Amino acid sequence: MAQRLVLQRLLSLTPRTLPPQGQRMLPGPLTLRVPPAPHSRAFGTSAGCGSTFNVQDGSDFQDRVVNNPKPVVVDFHAQWCGPCKILGPRLEKVVAKQEGKVLMAKVDIDDHTDLAIEYEVSAVPTVLAMKNGDVVDKFVGIKDEDQLEAFLKKLIGA
């Protein structure tokens, strides 16, 4: 019964009335301190790789991908997608080897459904190769490192 009351109380809260991150609300005045969830989202560039970034919104995509003079690989993924979790780090590693000749944008399709629809993403992972704002190549699914390197070399013209 107490669990049901706690659940009802949490579900009735609006985002403005939720407790600060790392705290859980319990019935009554007691508040329990717990560490933040390990799966919390972080935005920004990936650690150790300045050529990879998470797209924040449509205007960010326009500025950092479409209007970018460098070629950009766009990784459309989802957090619930198993193959995405395999391809993402593999792709980041291959992009990092290019030493800044190509950039990588990561787009979560659940957060940016409009971009997924605009670029006709019907399955994840989908990877687009963009040059001067145009899609010049694309693949869907997992690739091994050799295939990814060939994909990038074709994009940068090496």
C-alpha positions as CSV (number, residue, x, y, z in Angstrom):
1,M,0.0,0.0,0.0
2,A,2.8,2.4,0.9
3,Q,4.5,1.7,-2.5
4,R,1.3,2.5,-4.3
5,L,1.0,5.8,-2.5
6,V,4.6,6.8,-3.3
7,L,4.0,5.8,-7.0
8,Q,0.8,7.9,-7.1
9,R,2.6,10.8,-5.5
10,L,5.5,10.7,-8.0
11,L,3.2,10.3,-11.0
12,S,1.2,13.4,-9.9
13,L,4.3,15.6,-9.8
14,T,5.1,18.0,-12.6
15,P,8.7,18.3,-13.7
16,R,8.9,21.6,-11.6
17,T,8.0,19.8,-8.4
18,L,10.2,16.8,-8.7
19,P,12.9,16.5,-6.1
20,P,16.5,17.4,-7.1
21,Q,18.5,14.8,-9.0
22,G,19.9,12.2,-6.7
23,Q,17.0,12.4,-4.2
24,R,13.9,10.2,-4.0
25,M,10.7,11.3,-2.4
26,L,9.2,9.0,0.3
27,P,5.9,9.4,2.1
28,G,6.0,12.1,4.8
29,P,8.9,14.5,5.4
30,L,11.7,11.9,5.0
31,T,13.9,12.2,1.9
32,L,16.4,9.6,1.0
33,R,19.7,10.6,-0.7
34,V,20.8,8.2,-3.5
35,P,23.4,8.6,-6.2
36,P,22.3,9.7,-9.7
37,A,21.3,7.0,-12.1
38,P,24.3,5.7,-14.2
39,H,22.2,6.0,-17.4
40,S,21.6,9.7,-17.1
41,R,22.0,11.6,-20.3
42,A,25.0,13.8,-20.9
43,F,25.3,16.2,-23.7
44,G,28.4,17.5,-25.4
45,T,31.3,15.8,-27.1
46,S,32.4,12.3,-26.4
47,A,35.4,11.9,-24.1
48,G,38.7,12.0,-25.9
49,C,37.1,12.7,-29.3
50,G,36.6,16.3,-30.2
51,S,35.3,15.4,-33.6
52,T,32.1,13.7,-32.3
53,F,29.1,15.6,-30.9
54,N,25.5,15.1,-29.9
55,V,22.9,17.1,-31.8
56,Q,20.9,19.3,-29.4
57,D,18.0,20.5,-31.7
58,G,17.1,21.3,-35.3
59,S,19.1,24.6,-35.4
60,D,22.1,22.9,-33.9
61,F,21.9,20.3,-36.7
62,Q,21.6,23.0,-39.3
63,D,24.7,24.9,-37.9
64,R,27.0,22.0,-37.1
65,V,26.0,19.5,-39.8
66,V,24.3,21.1,-42.8
67,N,26.4,24.3,-42.8
68,N,29.7,22.6,-41.9
69,P,32.5,22.9,-44.5
70,K,33.9,19.6,-43.4
71,P,32.2,16.2,-44.3
72,V,30.0,15.0,-41.4
73,V,28.9,11.4,-40.6
74,V,25.5,11.5,-39.0
75,D,24.6,8.5,-36.7
76,F,20.9,8.2,-36.2
77,H,20.5,5.9,-33.2
78,A,18.3,5.1,-30.2
79,Q,19.2,4.2,-26.6
80,W,17.0,1.1,-26.7
81,C,18.7,-0.2,-29.9
82,G,21.2,-3.0,-29.3
83,P,23.0,-2.8,-32.7
84,C,23.3,1.0,-32.2
85,K,25.3,0.3,-29.0
86,I,27.7,-1.8,-31.0
87,L,28.0,0.5,-34.0
88,G,28.3,3.8,-32.1
89,P,31.7,3.2,-30.4
90,R,33.1,1.5,-33.5
91,L,32.1,4.4,-35.7
92,E,33.5,7.0,-33.2
93,K,36.8,5.1,-33.2
94,V,37.1,5.1,-37.0
95,V,36.2,8.8,-37.1
96,A,38.8,9.7,-34.5
97,K,41.4,8.0,-36.7
98,Q,40.7,10.5,-39.4
99,E,42.2,13.2,-37.2
100,G,39.6,15.9,-37.9
101,K,39.1,15.4,-41.6
102,V,35.5,14.3,-40.9
103,L,33.1,15.0,-38.0
104,M,30.5,12.8,-36.4
105,A,27.1,13.9,-35.3
106,K,25.0,11.7,-33.1
107,V,21.2,12.1,-33.4
108,D,18.9,10.2,-30.9
109,I,15.7,9.5,-33.0
110,D,13.6,9.5,-29.8
111,D,14.7,13.1,-29.0
112,H,14.8,14.4,-32.6
113,T,12.0,12.6,-34.4
114,D,11.6,15.5,-36.8
115,L,15.2,15.1,-38.1
116,A,14.6,11.3,-38.4
117,I,11.5,11.9,-40.5
118,E,13.2,14.7,-42.6
119,Y,16.1,12.4,-43.5
120,E,13.8,9.3,-44.0
121,V,15.3,7.2,-41.3
122,S,13.1,4.1,-41.1
123,A,15.4,1.9,-39.1
124,V,18.3,2.3,-36.6
125,P,21.2,2.5,-36.8
126,T,21.2,4.6,-39.9
127,V,24.4,6.4,-40.9
128,L,24.4,9.3,-43.4
129,A,27.5,10.8,-45.0
130,M,27.0,14.5,-45.6
131,K,29.1,16.9,-47.6
132,N,28.2,20.6,-48.1
133,G,24.7,19.9,-46.6
134,D,23.9,17.1,-49.0
135,V,23.5,13.4,-48.3
136,V,26.1,11.7,-50.5
137,D,26.0,8.2,-49.0
138,K,24.1,6.1,-46.5
139,F,24.0,2.7,-44.8
140,V,21.6,0.9,-42.4
141,G,22.8,-1.6,-39.8
142,I,26.1,-2.7,-38.4
143,K,29.4,-2.6,-40.3
144,D,32.8,-3.8,-39.3
145,E,35.8,-1.4,-38.9
146,D,37.2,-2.1,-42.4
147,Q,33.8,-1.3,-44.0
148,L,33.5,1.9,-41.9
149,E,37.0,3.0,-42.9
150,A,36.1,2.5,-46.6
151,F,32.9,4.4,-46.1
152,L,34.8,7.4,-44.5
153,K,37.6,7.3,-47.1
154,K,34.9,7.5,-49.9
155,L,33.4,10.5,-48.1
156,I,36.6,12.5,-47.6
157,G,38.0,11.5,-51.0
158,A,41.1,9.7,-49.7
